[in-house]
Amino acid sequence: VDCLSRLFMFDEAQKLIEDYEKTNTPSIVMYMSLLSGARNNRNSNLSEKIYKRMKTLFPNAKESLAAGVVLLSNIYSSLGKHEEAKT
């Protein structure tokens, strides 16, 4: 997932996560890798989608969710969406 995300191959990375989750418990590390790649690509729509999914799947992973919201804020700031970055 990390390699695919670094190459901005998000559809393939998401497919890999979907296939993995058919037989395994969801992994927050995979979602963080995908979110990091989306940040590097400044893809706010995908980032929002990933972060919402993370909140649903991992509601008790406070540290990872905090890191995720920082990544999301960084994306908003890099796009000049300063109001969104504050929330």
N, CA, C and O atoms as a MOPAC input file, in Angstrom:
PM7 MOZYME 1SCF
protein

 N      0.83900 1    -1.18500 1     0.00000 1
 C      0.00000 1     0.00000 1     0.00000 1
 C      0.88200 1     1.24500 1     0.00000 1
 O      0.60600 1     2.21000 1    -0.71200 1
 N      1.93600 1     1.21400 1     0.79700 1
 C      2.82900 1     2.36700 1     0.87300 1
 C      3.47700 1     2.64400 1    -0.47900 1
 O      3.49800 1     3.78700 1    -0.93500 1
 N      4.00000 1     1.61600 1    -1.11400 1
 C      4.65400 1     1.80800 1    -2.41900 1
 C      3.66800 1     2.32400 1    -3.46100 1
 O      3.98700 1     3.24100 1    -4.21800 1
 N      2.49100 1     1.74800 1    -3.50300 1
 C      1.48200 1     2.19300 1    -4.46500 1
 C      1.07000 1     3.63700 1    -4.19100 1
 O      0.88000 1     4.41800 1    -5.12400 1
 N      0.93200 1     3.98900 1    -2.92700 1
 C      0.54400 1     5.35600 1    -2.57000 1
 C      1.63200 1     6.35200 1    -2.94100 1
 O      1.33600 1     7.45700 1    -3.39500 1
 N      2.88000 1     5.97100 1    -2.75000 1
 C      3.99600 1     6.85800 1    -3.11200 1
 C      4.05000 1     7.10100 1    -4.61600 1
 O      4.54900 1     8.13000 1    -5.07200 1
 N      3.53200 1     6.14200 1    -5.37900 1
 C      3.49100 1     6.28200 1    -6.84000 1
 C      2.17300 1     6.89600 1    -7.30700 1
 O      1.91100 1     6.97100 1    -8.50700 1
 N      1.34800 1     7.33200 1    -6.36200 1
 C      0.03500 1     7.92400 1    -6.63300 1
 C     -0.89800 1     6.95500 1    -7.36000 1
 O     -1.74900 1     7.37000 1    -8.14600 1
 N     -0.72700 1     5.67400 1    -7.08900 1
 C     -1.57800 1     4.63000 1    -7.66100 1
 C     -2.64900 1     4.27800 1    -6.62000 1
 O     -2.67200 1     3.17900 1    -6.06500 1
 N     -3.53100 1     5.25000 1    -6.37900 1
 C     -4.47900 1     5.13700 1    -5.27500 1
 C     -5.54800 1     4.08100 1    -5.50100 1
 O     -5.95100 1     3.40600 1    -4.55400 1
 N     -6.01000 1     3.92600 1    -6.71600 1
 C     -7.02000 1     2.89400 1    -6.98200 1
 C     -6.46300 1     1.51000 1    -6.67300 1
 O     -7.14000 1     0.67800 1    -6.06900 1
 N     -5.22400 1     1.27200 1    -7.09200 1
 C     -4.58900 1    -0.01200 1    -6.83800 1
 C     -4.36500 1    -0.22800 1    -5.34300 1
 O     -4.56000 1    -1.33100 1    -4.83300 1
 N     -3.95700 1     0.82800 1    -4.64700 1
 C     -3.73500 1     0.72500 1    -3.19800 1
 C     -5.04300 1     0.42000 1    -2.47300 1
 O     -5.07400 1    -0.40800 1    -1.56300 1
 N     -6.11500 1     1.08600 1    -2.87500 1
 C     -7.41000 1     0.83400 1    -2.24600 1
 C     -7.89600 1    -0.58200 1    -2.54300 1
 O     -8.48800 1    -1.22700 1    -1.67800 1
 N     -7.65400 1    -1.06100 1    -3.73900 1
 C     -8.03200 1    -2.42800 1    -4.10500 1
 C     -7.26100 1    -3.43200 1    -3.25200 1
 O     -7.81800 1    -4.43300 1    -2.80200 1
 N     -5.98500 1    -3.15800 1    -3.03600 1
 C     -5.17200 1    -4.03700 1    -2.20300 1
 C     -5.71300 1    -4.08100 1    -0.77300 1
 O     -5.76700 1    -5.14700 1    -0.16000 1
 N     -6.10900 1    -2.93200 1    -0.25000 1
 C     -6.70200 1    -2.88300 1     1.09100 1
 C     -8.01000 1    -3.67300 1     1.11900 1
 O     -8.24600 1    -4.45100 1     2.04300 1
 N     -8.85300 1    -3.47700 1     0.11500 1
 C    -10.12600 1    -4.21300 1     0.05100 1
 C     -9.89000 1    -5.71700 1     0.03700 1
 O    -10.55100 1    -6.46000 1     0.76200 1
 N     -8.94900 1    -6.16400 1    -0.79000 1
 C     -8.64800 1    -7.59200 1    -0.87100 1
 C     -8.11100 1    -8.11500 1     0.46200 1
 O     -8.49000 1    -9.19800 1     0.90900 1
 N     -7.23700 1    -7.34800 1     1.08500 1
 C     -6.66900 1    -7.73300 1     2.37300 1
 C     -7.76400 1    -7.88800 1     3.42300 1
 O     -7.75900 1    -8.84400 1     4.19800 1
 N     -8.69600 1    -6.94800 1     3.44400 1
 C     -9.73400 1    -6.94300 1     4.47200 1
 C    -10.78400 1    -8.03400 1     4.28000 1
 O    -11.61100 1    -8.25800 1     5.16400 1
 N    -10.76100 1    -8.70500 1     3.15000 1
 C    -11.68700 1    -9.82600 1     2.95100 1
 C    -11.36400 1   -10.98400 1     3.88900 1
 O    -12.24700 1   -11.74900 1     4.27700 1
 N    -10.08500 1   -11.10300 1     4.24900 1
 C     -9.67100 1   -12.22600 1     5.09200 1
 C     -8.90200 1   -11.80000 1     6.34200 1
 O     -8.49600 1   -12.65000 1     7.13500 1
 N     -8.70000 1   -10.50400 1     6.52600 1
 C     -7.92100 1   -10.00900 1     7.65300 1
 C     -8.61200 1    -8.82000 1     8.30600 1
 O     -9.49100 1    -8.18800 1     7.72100 1
 N     -8.19700 1    -8.53900 1     9.51600 1
 C     -8.67900 1    -7.36600 1    10.23400 1
 C     -8.08400 1    -6.12000 1     9.58600 1
 O     -6.91200 1    -6.13300 1     9.21000 1
 N     -8.85700 1    -5.04600 1     9.44600 1
 C     -8.31500 1    -3.81100 1     8.86600 1
 C     -7.07000 1    -3.33300 1     9.61200 1
 O     -6.95600 1    -3.48400 1    10.82800 1
 N     -6.15200 1    -2.75800 1     8.85900 1
 C     -4.88500 1    -2.28200 1     9.41000 1
 C     -4.79900 1    -0.76400 1     9.30000 1
 O     -4.87200 1    -0.21200 1     8.20200 1
 N     -4.64600 1    -0.09900 1    10.42700 1
 C     -4.54900 1     1.36200 1    10.40400 1
 C     -3.27700 1     1.81400 1     9.69500 1
 O     -3.23600 1     2.90700 1     9.13100 1
 N     -2.24500 1     0.98300 1     9.72000 1
 C     -0.99100 1     1.32400 1     9.04100 1
 C     -1.22400 1     1.47100 1     7.54100 1
 O     -0.66300 1     2.36800 1     6.91000 1
 N     -2.03700 1     0.60700 1     6.97500 1
 C     -2.35000 1     0.70200 1     5.54900 1
 C     -3.07300 1     2.00800 1     5.23800 1
 O     -2.77600 1     2.67600 1     4.24700 1
 N     -4.02100 1     2.35900 1     6.09500 1
 C     -4.77100 1     3.59600 1     5.87100 1
 C     -3.88800 1     4.82700 1     6.05100 1
 O     -4.03900 1     5.80700 1     5.32200 1
 N     -2.97100 1     4.78700 1     7.01000 1
 C     -2.05400 1     5.91500 1     7.19800 1
 C     -1.13000 1     6.06500 1     5.98700 1
 O     -0.82400 1     7.18400 1     5.57700 1
 N     -0.69200 1     4.95700 1     5.42000 1
 C      0.14300 1     5.01100 1     4.21600 1
 C     -0.62200 1     5.62000 1     3.05500 1
 O     -0.08800 1     6.44000 1     2.30800 1
 N     -1.86300 1     5.21700 1     2.90800 1
 C     -2.70900 1     5.75700 1     1.84500 1
 C     -2.95900 1     7.24500 1     2.06200 1
 O     -2.90600 1     8.02900 1     1.11400 1
 N     -3.22900 1     7.63400 1     3.29400 1
 C     -3.46300 1     9.04200 1     3.61400 1
 C     -2.21200 1     9.87900 1     3.37300 1
 O     -2.30400 1    11.00200 1     2.87800 1
 N     -1.06500 1     9.35000 1     3.71400 1
 C      0.19300 1    10.06100 1     3.48200 1
 C      0.43800 1    10.27400 1     1.99100 1
 O      0.87200 1    11.34900 1     1.57700 1
 N      0.16200 1     9.25600 1     1.19200 1
 C      0.30200 1     9.39800 1    -0.25700 1
 C     -0.65500 1    10.42400 1    -0.82100 1
 O     -0.29500 1    11.19900 1    -1.70700 1
 N     -1.87500 1    10.43000 1    -0.31000 1
 C     -2.86000 1    11.42500 1    -0.75700 1
 C     -2.40500 1    12.83100 1    -0.38500 1
 O     -2.60800 1    13.77800 1    -1.14500 1
 N     -1.79100 1    12.96200 1     0.78300 1
 C     -1.24800 1    14.26300 1     1.19100 1
 C     -0.14200 1    14.70600 1     0.23100 1
 O     -0.11300 1    15.85600 1    -0.20700 1
 N      0.75800 1    13.79100 1    -0.08800 1
 C      1.85200 1    14.12200 1    -1.00800 1
 C      1.33700 1    14.52800 1    -2.38000 1
 O      1.97600 1    15.31000 1    -3.08400 1
 N      0.18100 1    13.99800 1    -2.75600 1
 C     -0.44000 1    14.32700 1    -4.03600 1
 C     -1.40900 1    15.50800 1    -3.91200 1
 O     -2.00300 1    15.94100 1    -4.90000 1
 N     -1.56000 1    16.02300 1    -2.68300 1
 C     -2.46500 1    17.14700 1    -2.39800 1
 C     -3.89900 1    16.83900 1    -2.84600 1
 O     -4.59600 1    17.69600 1    -3.38900 1
 N     -4.31200 1    15.61000 1    -2.60600 1
 C     -5.63500 1    15.13300 1    -2.99900 1
 C     -6.57300 1    15.21900 1    -1.79200 1
 O     -6.67700 1    14.27700 1    -1.00600 1
 N     -7.24500 1    16.34800 1    -1.66000 1
 C     -8.08000 1    16.56600 1    -0.47100 1
 C     -9.31700 1    15.67100 1    -0.45500 1
 O     -9.73400 1    15.22600 1     0.61500 1
 N     -9.90700 1    15.40100 1    -1.60500 1
 C    -11.10800 1    14.54700 1    -1.63900 1
 C    -10.80300 1    13.13700 1    -1.14500 1
 O    -11.52300 1    12.59100 1    -0.31000 1
 N     -9.73400 1    12.55900 1    -1.66700 1
 C     -9.35000 1    11.21700 1    -1.23800 1
 C     -8.94300 1    11.22700 1     0.23300 1
 O     -9.27500 1    10.30400 1     0.97600 1
 N     -8.23700 1    12.25100 1     0.64900 1
 C     -7.79700 1    12.34700 1     2.04500 1
 C     -8.97900 1    12.37300 1     2.99900 1
 O     -8.96700 1    11.69700 1     4.02700 1
 N     -9.99000 1    13.14200 1     2.66600 1
 C    -11.19100 1    13.20200 1     3.50300 1
 C    -11.85800 1    11.83400 1     3.58300 1
 O    -12.26400 1    11.39500 1     4.65800 1
 N    -11.96600 1    11.17100 1     2.44700 1
 C    -12.58800 1     9.85000 1     2.39400 1
 C    -11.81300 1     8.85100 1     3.26400 1
 O    -12.41000 1     8.08500 1     4.02000 1
 N    -10.50000 1     8.86800 1     3.15100 1
 C     -9.67200 1     7.94200 1     3.92700 1
 C     -9.80400 1     8.23100 1     5.42100 1
 O     -9.96500 1     7.31400 1     6.22600 1
 N     -9.73300 1     9.51000 1     5.78300 1
 C     -9.80900 1     9.86900 1     7.20000 1
 C    -11.16400 1     9.48000 1     7.80300 1
 O    -11.21800 1     8.98600 1     8.92900 1
 N    -12.24000 1     9.69400 1     7.07500 1
 C    -13.56500 1     9.29800 1     7.56700 1
 C    -13.63500 1     7.78600 1     7.77200 1
 O    -14.20900 1     7.30700 1     8.74900 1
 N    -13.04900 1     7.05100 1     6.84600 1
 C    -13.02400 1     5.58500 1     6.96700 1
 C    -12.21600 1     5.16700 1     8.19500 1
 O    -12.60600 1     4.25700 1     8.92600 1
 N    -11.08800 1     5.84100 1     8.41100 1
 C    -10.26300 1     5.54300 1     9.58200 1
 C    -11.03500 1     5.78600 1    10.87500 1
 O    -10.95200 1     4.98700 1    11.80700 1
 N    -11.78200 1     6.88000 1    10.93400 1
 C    -12.55700 1     7.18500 1    12.14300 1
 C    -13.61300 1     6.11700 1    12.39700 1
 O    -13.90900 1     5.79300 1    13.54700 1
 N    -14.17800 1     5.57400 1    11.33200 1
 C    -15.18900 1     4.52600 1    11.46100 1
 C    -14.57000 1     3.20400 1    11.91500 1
 O    -15.08200 1     2.54300 1    12.81800 1
 N    -13.46200 1     2.83300 1    11.27500 1
 C    -12.83800 1     1.54200 1    11.56300 1
 C    -12.04600 1     1.51500 1    12.86400 1
 O    -11.97900 1     0.48600 1    13.53700 1
 N    -11.44900 1     2.64800 1    13.21200 1
 C    -10.52200 1     2.68600 1    14.34600 1
 C    -10.87200 1     3.81600 1    15.32800 1
 O    -10.04100 1     4.69000 1    15.57100 1
 N    -12.07300 1     3.81200 1    15.88900 1
 C    -12.48800 1     4.93600 1    16.73800 1
 C    -11.64700 1     5.10800 1    18.00300 1
 O    -11.61300 1     6.19900 1    18.57300 1
 N    -10.97700 1     4.06100 1    18.44500 1
 C    -10.18000 1     4.14200 1    19.67000 1
 C     -8.69300 1     4.36100 1    19.41800 1
 O     -7.91100 1     4.41400 1    20.36700 1
 N     -8.29500 1     4.48900 1    18.16900 1
 C     -6.88000 1     4.69800 1    17.82600 1
 C     -6.57600 1     6.19300 1    17.84200 1
 O     -6.31200 1     6.80200 1    16.80500 1
 N     -6.62000 1     6.76300 1    19.03100 1
 C     -6.53100 1     8.22300 1    19.17900 1
 C     -5.25000 1     8.81100 1    18.59500 1
 O     -5.30300 1     9.84400 1    17.92800 1
 N     -4.10100 1     8.17600 1    18.82900 1
 C     -2.83300 1     8.71700 1    18.32500 1
 C     -2.79700 1     8.71200 1    16.80200 1
 O     -2.38300 1     9.69300 1    16.18400 1
 N     -3.22400 1     7.62300 1    16.20600 1
 C     -3.22600 1     7.54400 1    14.74100 1
 C     -4.23400 1     8.50900 1    14.13800 1
 O     -3.96800 1     9.12100 1    13.10300 1
 N     -5.38500 1     8.64900 1    14.77600 1
 C     -6.38100 1     9.59800 1    14.27200 1
 C     -5.87900 1    11.03100 1    14.40700 1
 O     -6.15500 1    11.87100 1    13.55100 1
 N     -5.14400 1    11.31000 1    15.47800 1
 C     -4.56100 1    12.64800 1    15.63400 1
 C     -3.54200 1    12.90800 1    14.53000 1
 O     -3.50600 1    14.00000 1    13.96200 1
 N     -2.71700 1    11.91500 1    14.22500 1
 C     -1.75200 1    12.06400 1    13.13400 1
 C     -2.47700 1    12.23800 1    11.80400 1
 O     -2.04800 1    13.01800 1    10.95400 1
 N     -3.56600 1    11.51500 1    11.62800 1
 C     -4.34800 1    11.62500 1    10.40000 1
 C     -4.95400 1    12.99700 1    10.21200 1
 O     -4.96200 1    13.52500 1     9.10000 1
 N     -5.46500 1    13.58500 1    11.29100 1
 C     -6.06900 1    14.91200 1    11.17300 1
 C     -4.99700 1    15.96600 1    10.89700 1
 O     -5.27700 1    16.97000 1    10.24200 1
 N     -3.78400 1    15.75100 1    11.38300 1
 C     -2.67900 1    16.66700 1    11.06000 1
 C     -2.36200 1    16.58100 1     9.56900 1
 O     -2.17000 1    17.60700 1     8.91500 1
 N     -2.30500 1    15.37100 1     9.03200 1
 C     -2.06900 1    15.21600 1     7.59200 1
 C     -3.16700 1    15.90400 1     6.79000 1
 O     -2.88900 1    16.58700 1     5.80400 1
 N     -4.39600 1    15.72400 1     7.21000 1
 C     -5.52500 1    16.34600 1     6.52000 1
 C     -5.42800 1    17.86900 1     6.58300 1
 O     -5.67500 1    18.54600 1     5.58500 1
 N     -5.07400 1    18.40400 1     7.73000 1
 C     -4.89900 1    19.85700 1     7.86500 1
 C     -3.77500 1    20.36700 1     6.97700 1
 O     -3.87700 1    21.44600 1     6.39400 1
 N     -2.70300 1    19.59000 1     6.87600 1
 C     -1.58700 1    19.98200 1     6.00500 1
 C     -2.01700 1    20.05400 1     4.54800 1
 O     -1.58300 1    20.93500 1     3.80600 1
 N     -2.86500 1    19.12900 1     4.14500 1
 C     -3.37200 1    19.14900 1     2.76900 1
 C     -4.18800 1    20.40900 1     2.53800 1
 O     -3.99200 1    21.11300 1     1.54700 1
 N     -5.10400 1    20.69000 1     3.45600 1
 C     -5.92400 1    21.89500 1     3.32000 1
 C     -5.05300 1    23.14900 1     3.25300 1
 O     -5.28600 1    24.02200 1     2.41800 1
 N     -4.06400 1    23.23900 1     4.12100 1
 C     -3.18500 1    24.41700 1     4.12500 1
 C     -2.42900 1    24.55000 1     2.81600 1
 O     -2.28800 1    25.65300 1     2.28800 1
 N     -1.93900 1    23.43300 1     2.28700 1
 C     -1.17200 1    23.48900 1     1.04000 1
 C     -2.03400 1    23.91300 1    -0.14200 1
 O     -1.52200 1    24.39600 1    -1.15100 1
 N     -3.34400 1    23.72900 1    -0.01300 1
 C     -4.27100 1    24.12800 1    -1.07300 1
 C     -4.87900 1    25.50300 1    -0.81500 1
 O     -5.72800 1    25.96200 1    -1.57900 1
 N     -4.44600 1    26.16000 1     0.25900 1
 C     -4.96800 1    27.47900 1     0.58500 1
 C     -6.32500 1    27.44500 1     1.26300 1
 O     -6.98700 1    28.47700 1     1.37100 1
 N     -6.74900 1    26.27700 1     1.72000 1
 C     -8.04200 1    26.12900 1     2.40200 1
 C     -7.81900 1    26.26100 1     3.90800 1
 O     -7.94400 1    25.29000 1     4.65400 1
 N     -7.49100 1    27.46200 1     4.33400 1
 C     -7.08100 1    27.67700 1     5.71400 1
 C     -8.21000 1    27.48800 1     6.71800 1
 O     -7.95800 1    27.06600 1     7.84600 1
 N     -9.43400 1    27.78700 1     6.34100 1
 C    -10.55900 1    27.57800 1     7.26200 1
 C    -10.77100 1    26.09100 1     7.53400 1
 O    -11.00600 1    25.69400 1     8.67600 1
 N    -10.68700 1    25.26800 1     6.48600 1
 C    -10.83400 1    23.82400 1     6.66500 1
 C     -9.69700 1    23.26800 1     7.51000 1
 O     -9.89800 1    22.34500 1     8.30000 1
 N     -8.50100 1    23.83100 1     7.34300 1
 C     -7.33800 1    23.34900 1     8.08400 1
 C     -7.49800 1    23.55900 1     9.58500 1
 O     -6.92200 1    22.81700 1    10.38000 1
 N     -8.27000 1    24.55800 1     9.97200 1
 C     -8.45700 1    24.85200 1    11.39700 1
 C     -9.40200 1    23.87900 1    12.07900 1
 O     -9.35200 1    23.71800 1    13.29900 1
 N    -10.27100 1    23.22100 1    11.30000 1
 C    -11.27900 1    22.35100 1    11.91200 1
 C    -10.80100 1    20.93700 1    12.09000 1
 O    -11.54300 1    20.09300 1    12.59300 1

